[in-house]
């Protein structure tokens, strides 16, 4: 707020009143409140929540689908790992099958 005051002695009362008015208006803090009914606010918040949930669902579907790049990348990575460690994997499978056979004999 801009207050116009006078340095003249004859306008002291007007200057003092202007200063007091400016001080009161400066101390008044108002909050802006949207004029909505409670059910309208509820509908708005539910719509917002629905949009957020749909966005999360779309993000999950994008990662899970077999056609996505992330899935193809992980599939290629797994195939490369299997090729690199094929002998070790076969050895573990043989040891596992042997352990199963021995446990079923006992």
C-alpha positions in Angstrom: 0.0 0.0 0.0 1.2 3.5 -0.8 0.3 6.2 1.8 0.8 9.9 1.0 1.9 11.9 4.1 2.7 15.5 4.5 5.8 17.0 6.3 3.8 20.1 7.2 2.8 20.7 10.9 -0.7 21.8 9.9 -1.5 18.4 8.3 -0.2 16.4 11.3 -3.6 14.9 12.2 -4.3 13.8 8.6 -0.8 12.3 8.3 -1.2 10.4 11.6 -4.6 9.0 10.5 -3.1 8.0 7.1 -0.2 6.3 8.9 -2.6 4.4 11.2 -4.8 3.3 8.4 -1.9 2.1 6.3 -0.5 0.2 9.3 -3.9 -1.5 10.0 -4.3 -2.6 6.3 -0.7 -3.9 6.3 -1.4 -6.1 9.3 -4.5 -7.6 7.8 -3.6 -10.8 6.1 -6.4 -12.4 4.0 -6.4 -15.9 2.6 -7.9 -16.4 -0.8 -10.5 -19.2 -0.7 -12.2 -20.6 -3.7 -16.0 -20.4 -3.5 -16.8 -24.1 -3.9 -19.3 -26.4 -2.3 -17.9 -29.4 -0.3 -19.2 -32.0 -2.8 -17.6 -30.1 -5.7 -14.3 -30.2 -3.8 -14.7 -33.9 -3.2 -15.5 -34.6 -6.9 -12.4 -32.5 -7.9 -10.1 -34.4 -5.5 -11.5 -37.8 -6.7 -10.9 -36.9 -10.3 -7.4 -35.8 -9.5 -6.8 -39.1 -7.7 -8.2 -41.1 -10.7 -5.8 -39.3 -13.1 -2.8 -40.1 -10.9 -3.8 -43.7 -10.6 -4.3 -44.0 -14.4 -0.9 -42.5 -14.9 0.7 -45.0 -12.5 -1.1 -47.9 -14.2 0.1 -46.7 -17.6 3.7 -46.5 -16.3 3.4 -50.1 -14.9 2.0 -51.4 -18.2 4.7 -49.8 -20.1 7.4 -51.6 -18.1 5.7 -55.0 -18.0 4.6 -55.4 -21.6 6.9 -57.7 -23.6 7.0 -55.2 -26.5 8.7 -52.5 -24.4 12.4 -51.7 -24.8 13.2 -52.4 -21.2 11.8 -55.9 -21.5 13.8 -56.5 -24.7 16.9 -55.1 -23.1 16.6 -57.4 -20.0 15.8 -60.4 -22.3 19.0 -59.7 -24.4 21.0 -59.3 -21.2 19.7 -62.6 -19.8 20.5 -64.4 -23.1 24.1 -62.9 -23.1 24.5 -64.1 -19.5 23.3 -67.6 -20.3 25.7 -67.8 -23.3 28.6 -66.5 -21.3 28.0 -68.9 -18.3 26.5 -71.9 -20.2 29.0 -74.5 -18.9 28.5 -73.3 -15.3 24.8 -73.4 -15.6 24.8 -76.9 -17.0 27.1 -78.0 -14.1 24.7 -76.5 -11.5 21.8 -78.3 -13.2 23.6 -81.6 -13.1 24.5 -81.1 -9.5 21.0 -80.2 -8.6 19.5 -83.2 -10.4 22.1 -85.5 -8.6 21.2 -84.0 -5.2 17.5 -84.5 -5.9 18.1 -88.2 -6.8 20.2 -88.8 -3.7 17.6 -87.2 -1.5 14.8 -89.3 -3.0 16.8 -92.5 -2.4 17.2 -91.9 1.3 
